[in-house]
C-alpha cells in the first residue's frame, strides 16, 4: 500500500491530526485542505488515489465539491465523511457516485479499513482466491484420479469451472496456468471414462442423456400452474450458463441446477435431434426416416425438430398445447419479442436459440472475433454481452411479468482445440474437426475414440464399413493435404463434436419468475 496518495478535505482538519498520523505511519501520503474549492484545485493539479471529503464545509458543500471532482476525474474513489445520517442526503451522495461514506467521529481503524477495501480490494481478493485454490488443488487432483461415476464427474467439472471463473476474476495468471493443466488432466481421465462406459449407457443404466432429457428433466419439471418455457441455447457450455445466470436473477429465482450428458457426436445434428425426438439417432432413422438425414445426405440436418417433438409428445401421450420457436437471425428474434405475450396461451413453449453456435463458427472465420474471443474468459465475456442485449433476454423479461416456469439448457458444448491429429478419408468423409464418419478412414487408433459398429452406440450405420471416430480432449482432426495451413487456421478455435468435459457435460436449470 506504499505510494498511495490521499487527499483529505475537512474544515476541521486540525482536529484530525491523530487519524492523519495513523495513516502516514501505515505508509500513505496525505495532502490536506480545509474547503471544497481547494480540494477541486488540488484534484485538477495533482493525481490522487483516493479523496476523503467532509460533507459540510464552508463555501461549497461536500456534494457540490464531489460533483466538480468527478467531472474532472470520474475514476478517483471519493469517501464522504458526514455528521448527518439523513436518508435523502445519503441517497444523493450515492447517486453522485461516492465510493463509500463514514459517519463522524471516525476512528483511525475505520478509515484504514475503508482505504484498504477501496484501494487494495482486488489484491486481497486475488490473494484469498489463490490461497483457497492452492488448498483445494490436491483434493481436486485426488478426486480426478479416484475413478469417478457420472454424477461425481459432474461435480468435479462444476468445481473446475468455479475455480476457472474465480481465478479469472482474481487475474491470477500463475494459478490459471496450474488450473489449466489440472483441467487437461481431468479431461484425459474423463475421456478414458467415456471410452470405458459409453456403450453400456446406450441401452442400459446411465446418466440423463440427450435422448432421455425430456423424460428425465423436462416433463418432470413442468409446472401445471404456470406457463412453461424451455429455452435451448445451442453450444452453451456450463461456464457460459454461469456467466449469464446473474442477468436472469433480477427476474427469476433459481429452483434447481443440474447437468446432463450430450450423446456423441456432440453436434447439433445428433444431440439436438435426439433431444426433441426422445430417441437415439439410429432409432430416429428407423422410426422416422423422412425426418433424419445422415452426414452424407444433402439438405439441412435439423429441419424437422418440431416434427420430432410432436412425435415424442404424441408417442408419450402427453396432452400438451405447445409452440416451437427457432431463432436463427435478427428478424426471427424481433418476432419472438413482438409475440412474447402470445406464449402465455400454451402449456409448453420451446425456444431454440442459435446465436452461440453462430458465434463459434464466426470466430473461426473472422480475424476480429479471434482477437475478441481468444480464450475461455473472453468467450464468456462475449456470451454475457450478447445475452444482455439479445431478443431472447428481452423476451424472457416480458414473460417474467407473469408466473412462468423457465427451463434453460443446450444441446452440447464446445472445446477450444489446440492439438492437431492427422486423419485420412475419402470424399464422403464428414468435414467436422472433432468427429469423422466414413467408410475408408485412416488414423492411429490410440489417438481417437473409435466406434466401428455405430449401431451399438446408438448411431446410424449406412453401410457395413461405416465408422465414427472422435477427437479427445483438445485435439482436432486435420487432413495431411496443406496440413500446416489448416493446423494454424483452426488452432485455438472453438469446435464441437468430440469428447471433452466442455462438450459432453452441459447445464439444465429450472427457474421461476419472481412475479408469482
C-alpha positions in Angstrom: 0.0 0.0 0.0 3.0 2.3 -0.3 3.0 5.4 -2.6 -0.8 5.7 -2.2 -1.7 9.4 -2.3 -4.8 10.5 -0.3 -6.5 14.0 -0.4 -8.4 14.8 2.8 -10.7 17.8 2.7 -12.2 18.9 6.0 -12.7 22.4 7.6 -11.7 20.9 10.9 -8.6 19.2 9.6 -6.5 20.3 12.7 -8.7 18.1 14.8 -7.9 15.1 12.6 -4.1 15.0 13.3 -4.2 11.6 15.1 -6.0 10.0 12.2 -3.7 11.6 9.7 -0.6 10.5 11.6 -2.0 7.0 11.8 -2.4 6.7 8.1 1.0 8.2 7.4 2.5 5.6 9.7 0.8 3.0 7.6 2.7 4.3 4.6 0.1 6.6 3.0 0.9 10.0 1.7 -1.6 12.6 2.9 -2.4 16.0 1.5 -4.9 18.1 3.4 -7.1 21.1 2.6 -9.9 22.9 4.5 -12.5 23.7 1.9 -14.1 22.4 -1.3 -12.5 25.0 -3.7 -9.0 24.0 -2.6 -10.0 20.3 -2.9 -11.1 20.9 -6.5 -7.9 22.8 -7.4 -5.7 20.1 -5.9 -7.5 17.4 -7.8 -7.0 19.3 -11.1 -3.3 20.0 -10.4 -2.3 16.6 -8.9 -3.2 12.9 -9.1 -4.7 11.3 -6.0 -5.6 7.6 -5.5 -8.4 8.5 -3.0 -10.3 11.5 -1.7 -11.7 11.8 1.8 -14.4 14.5 1.7 -16.2 16.3 4.5 -19.9 16.7 3.7 -20.3 20.0 5.5 -17.7 22.7 4.8 -17.8 26.5 4.4 -18.1 27.9 0.9 -19.4 25.0 -1.2 -20.8 21.7 0.2 -19.2 18.3 0.0 -21.8 17.2 -2.6 -21.0 20.2 -4.8 -17.3 19.5 -4.4 -17.9 15.9 -5.2 -19.6 16.8 -8.5 -16.7 19.0 -9.6 -14.1 16.4 -8.7 -16.0 13.7 -10.6 -16.4 16.0 -13.6 -12.6 16.3 -13.7 -11.7 12.7 -12.8 -14.6 10.2 -12.7 -12.4 7.3 -11.7 -11.0 8.6 -8.4 -12.9 7.0 -5.5 -14.4 9.5 -3.1 -15.4 8.7 0.5 -17.9 11.1 2.0 -17.5 11.9 5.8 -20.6 13.3 7.4 -22.2 14.1 10.7 -25.6 13.8 9.0 -27.3 10.4 8.6 -30.4 11.6 6.8 -31.5 9.1 4.2 -32.1 11.7 1.4 -28.5 13.0 1.9 -27.1 9.5 1.6 -29.2 8.7 -1.5 -28.0 11.9 -3.1 -24.4 11.2 -2.3 -24.6 7.6 -3.5 -26.3 8.8 -6.7 -23.4 11.2 -7.2 -21.1 8.1 -7.2 -19.4 8.2 -3.8 -17.4 5.0 -3.3 -18.3 4.8 0.4 -19.3 7.0 3.4 -18.3 7.3 7.0 -20.2 8.9 10.0 -18.3 11.3 12.3 -16.5 10.9 14.6 -14.3 8.5 12.5 -11.7 6.2 14.2 -8.3 5.6 12.6 -9.1 1.9 12.0 -12.4 2.7 10.3 -10.6 4.9 7.8 -7.8 2.3 7.3 -10.3 -0.5 6.5 -12.2 1.8 4.1 -9.0 2.7 2.3 -7.9 -1.0 2.1 -11.3 -2.0 0.9 -11.3 0.5 -1.9 -7.7 0.5 -3.0 -6.4 -2.9 -2.1 -9.6 -5.0 -2.6 -8.6 -6.6 -5.8 -5.2 -7.7 -4.5 -6.7 -9.0 -1.2 -9.4 -10.9 -3.2 -6.8 -12.3 -5.6 -4.6 -13.5 -2.7 -7.5 -15.1 -0.9 -8.8 -16.8 -4.1 -5.3 -18.1 -5.0 -4.8 -19.4 -1.4 -8.1 -21.2 -1.4 -7.4 -22.8 -4.8 -4.0 -23.9 -3.6 -5.7 -25.6 -0.6 -8.2 -27.3 -3.0 -5.7 -28.3 -5.6 -4.5 -31.6 -4.1 -8.1 -32.6 -3.1 -9.3 -31.9 -6.7 -6.4 -33.8 -8.2 -7.0 -36.8 -5.9 -10.7 -36.8 -6.9 -9.8 -36.9 -10.6 -7.7 -40.0 -10.1 -10.3 -41.8 -8.0 -12.3 -43.5 -10.7 -15.5 -41.3 -10.6 -19.0 -42.2 -11.6 -21.1 -39.9 -13.9 -22.6 -37.9 -11.0 -19.1 -37.3 -9.5 -17.8 -36.2 -12.9 -20.5 -33.6 -13.0 -19.4 -32.3 -9.6 -15.7 -32.3 -10.5 -16.5 -30.3 -13.7 -18.5 -27.8 -11.7 -15.6 -27.3 -9.3 -13.2 -26.8 -12.2 -15.4 -24.2 -13.8 -15.9 -22.5 -10.4 -12.2 -22.1 -9.9 -11.6 -21.1 -13.5 -14.0 -18.2 -13.2 -12.8 -17.2 -9.7 -9.1 -17.2 -10.8 -10.0 -15.2 -14.0 -11.8 -12.6 -11.8 -8.7 -12.5 -9.5 -6.4 -12.1 -12.5 -4.1 -14.8 -11.1 -2.2 -15.9 -14.3 0.1 -18.4 -12.5 -2.8 -20.1 -10.8 -4.8 -20.1 -14.0 -2.0 -21.9 -15.8 -1.9 -24.5 -13.0 -5.7 -24.9 -13.2 -5.5 -25.3 -17.0 -3.1 -28.2 -16.5 -5.4 -29.7 -14.0 -8.3 -29.4 -16.3 -6.3 -31.1 -19.1 -5.6 -34.0 -16.7 -9.3 -34.1 -15.8 -10.2 -34.3 -19.5 -7.8 -37.1 -20.1 -9.3 -39.1 -17.3 -12.8 -38.2 -18.5 -12.1 -39.4 -22.0 -10.9 -42.8 -20.6 -14.1 -42.9 -18.5 -16.3 -42.3 -21.6 -14.4 -44.9 -23.7 -15.0 -47.5 -21.0 -18.7 -46.7 -20.2 -20.4 -45.0 -23.1 -21.6 -48.2 -24.9 -23.2 -49.5 -21.7 -25.2 -46.3 -21.3 -26.9 -46.5 -24.7 -29.3 -49.3 -23.9 -28.8 -49.7 -20.2 -28.5 -47.7 -17.0 -26.6 -44.4 -17.3 -26.9 -40.7 -16.8 -29.6 -38.5 -18.3 -28.5 -38.1 -21.9 -29.9 -36.1 -24.9 -32.5 -38.7 -25.9 -33.8 -39.1 -22.3 -33.7 -35.3 -21.4 -37.5 -34.8 -21.9 -38.4 -37.9 -19.8 -35.9 -37.3 -17.1 -35.9 -33.5 -16.7 -38.3 -31.6 -19.0 -41.6 -33.4 -18.3 -41.0 -33.8 -14.5 -40.0 -30.2 -14.1 -43.1 -28.8 -15.9 -45.4 -26.7 -13.7 -49.1 -27.1 -14.4 -49.9 -23.8 -12.6 -47.6 -21.8 -14.8 -46.7 -21.3 -18.5 -43.7 -23.5 -19.2 -40.8 -22.2 -21.3 -38.0 -24.4 -22.5 -35.0 -22.5 -23.9 -32.4 -24.5 -25.8 -29.4 -22.2 -26.4 -27.1 -24.2 -28.7 -23.4 -24.7 -27.8 -24.0 -23.3 -24.3 -21.3 -24.6 -22.0 -21.7 -24.7 -18.3 -19.3 -21.8 -17.8 -21.4 -19.7 -20.3 -24.6 -20.6 -18.4 -22.9 -19.3 -15.2 -21.9 -16.1 -16.8 -25.5 -15.3 -18.0 -27.2 -16.5 -14.8 -26.7 -13.2 -12.9 -28.6 -11.3 -15.5 -31.6 -13.6 -15.0 -31.5 -13.4 -11.2 -33.3 -10.0 -11.3 -36.4 -11.5 -12.8 -36.2 -15.2 -11.9 -35.4 -17.3 -8.9 -33.2 -20.4 -9.5 -35.2 -23.5 -8.4 -32.6 -26.1 -9.4 -29.5 -26.5 -11.4 -28.3 -29.8 -12.8 -26.4 -31.2 -15.8 -26.9 -34.0 -18.4 -24.6 -35.8 -20.9 -24.8 -35.0 -24.6 -24.7 -38.0 -26.8 -21.9 -38.4 -29.3 -21.2 -36.8 -31.7 -21.6 -33.6 -29.6 -23.1 -31.8 -32.6 -26.4 -30.2 -33.4 -27.4 -32.8 -36.0 -27.2 -35.7 -33.5 -27.7 -34.3 -30.0 -30.5 -31.8 -30.6 -32.5 -34.1 -32.9 -32.1 -36.8 -30.1 -33.4 -34.3 -27.5 -36.6 -33.4 -29.5 -37.3 -36.9 -30.7 -36.6 -38.6 -27.3 -34.8 -41.2 -29.4 -31.2 -42.1 -30.3 -30.2 -41.2 -33.9 -30.3 -44.9 -35.0 -33.9 -45.1 -33.7 -34.9 -41.8 -35.3 -33.7 -43.2 -38.7 -35.7 -46.4 -38.2 -38.9 -44.8 -36.8 -39.0 -41.5 -38.7 -36.7 -41.9 -41.7 -38.2 -38.9 -43.5 -37.0 -36.7 -40.6 -33.5 -38.0 -40.5 -30.5 -37.2 -42.7 -27.1 -38.8 -42.4 -23.9 -36.8 -42.7 -23.5 -37.5 -46.5 -27.2 -36.7 -47.3 -27.9 -33.3 -48.9 -30.0 -30.7 -47.1 -30.3 -29.3 -43.6 -29.8 -31.8 -40.8 -32.0 -30.1 -38.2 -35.0 -29.1 -40.3 -37.6 -31.3 -38.5 -37.1 -30.6 -34.8 -40.8 -29.5 -34.4 -42.0 -32.7 -36.1 -39.7 -34.8 -33.9 -41.1 -33.1 -30.8 -44.6 -33.6 -32.0 -44.0 -37.3 -32.4 -42.4 -37.6 -29.0 -45.3 -35.8 -27.2 -47.9 -38.0 -29.1 -45.9 -41.2 -28.5 -45.8 -40.5 -24.8 -49.5 -39.5 -24.6 -48.8 -36.0 -23.3 -51.8 -33.7 -23.6 -49.9 -30.5 -24.3 -50.6 -27.4 -26.3 -47.2 -26.3 -27.3 -45.2 -23.9 -29.6 -41.9 -24.3 -31.2 -39.8 -21.2 -32.0 -36.5 -21.4 -33.7 -34.4 -18.2 -33.7 -31.6 -18.1 -36.3 -31.4 -14.4 -37.3 -32.3 -10.9 -36.2 -35.7 -10.8 -37.7 -36.9 -14.1 -36.1 -35.5 -12.7 -32.8 -37.6 -9.5 -33.2 -40.7 -11.6 -34.0 -40.2 -13.6 -30.8 -40.2 -10.3 -28.7 -43.2 -9.0 -30.5 -45.2 -12.2 -30.0 -44.0 -12.9 -26.4 -47.4 -12.3 -24.8 -49.0 -15.0 -27.0 -46.8 -17.7 -25.4 -48.9 -17.4 -22.2 -51.7 -19.3 -24.1 -49.7 -22.5 -24.3 -48.7 -25.3 -21.8 -45.2 -25.5 -23.2 -43.2 -23.1 -25.3 -39.9 -24.3 -26.8 -37.4 -21.6 -27.9 -34.3 -22.8 -29.8 -31.7 -20.0 -30.0 -28.8 -20.4 -32.4 -26.6 -17.5 -31.6 -23.7 -19.2 -29.7 -23.2 -21.7 -32.5 -23.0 -18.9 -35.0 -20.5 -17.1 -32.7 -18.2 -20.1 -32.5 -18.3 -20.6 -36.3 -17.9 -16.9 -36.9 -14.9 -16.8 -34.6 -13.2 -19.5 -36.8 -13.8 -17.4 -39.9 -13.3 -13.8 -38.7 -10.0 -12.5 -37.5 -11.6 -9.8 -35.4 -13.5 -12.4 -33.4 -10.4 -14.4 -32.9 -9.0 -11.3 -31.1 -12.2 -10.7 -29.1 -12.6 -14.3 -28.0 -9.0 -15.6 -27.7 -9.7 -17.8 -24.7 -12.4 -19.0 -22.3 -12.5 -15.8 -20.3 -13.0 -13.7 -23.4 -15.5 -16.2 -24.9 -17.6 -16.0 -21.7 -17.4 -12.2 -21.8 -18.8 -12.1 -25.4 -21.6 -14.5 -24.4 -22.5 -12.3 -21.4 -22.6 -9.2 -23.6 -24.7 -10.9 -26.3 -27.2 -12.2 -23.8 -27.7 -8.9 -22.1 -28.7 -7.3 -25.3 -30.4 -10.2 -27.1 -34.0 -10.6 -28.2 -34.0 -13.7 -26.1 -33.4 -11.8 -22.8 -35.9 -9.2 -23.9 -38.5 -11.9 -24.4 -37.7 -13.5 -21.0 -38.1 -10.2 -19.3 -41.6 -9.8 -20.8 -42.5 -13.4 -19.8 -41.3 -12.7 -16.3 -44.2 -10.3 -15.8 -46.4 -13.3 -15.1 -45.8 -16.6 -13.3 -43.8 -18.8 -15.7 -41.7 -21.9 -15.2 -38.4 -21.4 -17.2 -36.1 -24.3 -18.1 -32.7 -23.4 -19.8 -30.5 -25.9 -21.4 -28.5 -26.7 -24.5 -27.7 -29.5 -26.9 -23.9 -29.7 -26.4 -20.9 -27.5 -25.5 -17.7 -26.6 -27.3 -14.0 -27.1 -26.9 -11.1 -24.8 -27.7 -8.9 -27.0 -29.8 -5.1 -26.9 -29.6 -3.5 -30.2 -30.8 -3.8 -31.4 -34.4 -4.3 -35.1 -35.2 -3.8 -36.4 -38.7 -6.6 -38.4 -40.3 -7.2 -39.5 -43.9 -10.6 -40.0 -45.5 -12.3 -40.2 -48.9 -14.7 -37.7 -50.5 -17.7 -39.0 -48.4 -15.9 -38.3 -45.1 -17.5 -35.6 -42.9 -15.7 -32.3 -42.6 -16.3 -31.8 -38.8 -13.0 -31.2 -37.0 -14.0 -33.1 -33.8 -15.5 -36.2 -35.3 -15.3 -38.1 -38.6 -17.7 -40.5 -40.2 -17.0 -42.5 -43.3 -16.1 -45.9 -44.9 -12.4 -45.5 -45.5 -10.9 -43.6 -42.6 -7.2 -43.9 -41.9 -6.0 -42.9 -38.4 -4.0 -44.1 -35.4 -6.4 -45.9 -33.1 -4.8 -44.7 -29.9 -5.3 -41.0 -30.9 -9.1 -41.3 -31.3 -12.2 -42.8 -29.7 -13.5 -45.1 -32.4 -16.9 -46.7 -33.0 -16.5 -49.4 -35.6 -20.1 -50.6 -35.1 -22.1 -47.4 -34.8 -25.4 -49.1 -34.1 -24.1 -50.4 -30.8 -23.5 -46.8 -29.8 -27.0 -45.6 -30.9 -25.8 -44.2 -34.2 -27.0 -44.9 -37.8 -24.8 -47.3 -39.8 -25.4 -46.6 -43.5 -23.2 -49.5 -44.6 -21.2 -52.3 -43.1 -17.9 -50.5 -43.0 -19.2 -47.2 -41.5 -17.0 -46.0 -38.7 -17.2 -43.0 -36.4 -14.1 -41.5 -34.8 -14.0 -38.7 -32.2 -11.2 -36.4 -31.2 -10.3 -36.4 -27.5 -9.7 -33.5 -25.1 -8.4 -30.5 -27.1 -7.4 -32.4 -30.2 -8.7 -31.6 -33.7 -8.6 -33.6 -37.0 -6.6 -32.3 -39.9 -6.0 -33.8 -43.3 -2.4 -34.2 -44.5 -3.1 -32.0 -47.5 -2.0 -28.4 -46.8 -1.5 -29.6 -43.2 0.4 -26.6 -41.7 -2.1 -24.1 -43.1 -5.1 -25.8 -41.5 -3.3 -26.5 -38.3 -2.7 -22.8 -37.8 -6.1 -21.8 -39.1 -8.1 -23.9 -36.7 -5.8 -23.9 -33.6 -7.5 -22.2 -30.6 -10.9 -22.1 -32.3 -14.0 -23.4 -30.5 -15.3 -26.6 -32.1 -17.7 -29.4 -31.1 -18.4 -33.0 -31.9 -15.8 -34.7 -29.8 -15.2 -35.9 -26.3 -14.4 -33.5 -23.5 -16.0 -32.3 -20.3 -16.8 -29.0 -22.0 -18.8 -30.6 -24.9 -20.4 -33.6 -23.1 -21.5 -32.3 -19.7 -24.0 -29.5 -20.2 -26.4 -27.5 -18.0 -30.1 -27.8 -17.3 -31.5 -25.1 -15.0 -35.1 -24.5 -13.7 -36.1 -21.0 -12.8 -39.4 -19.4 -11.8 -40.4 -15.8 -12.4 -40.4 -13.7 -9.2 -43.9 -12.4 -10.1 -45.7 -15.4 -8.7 
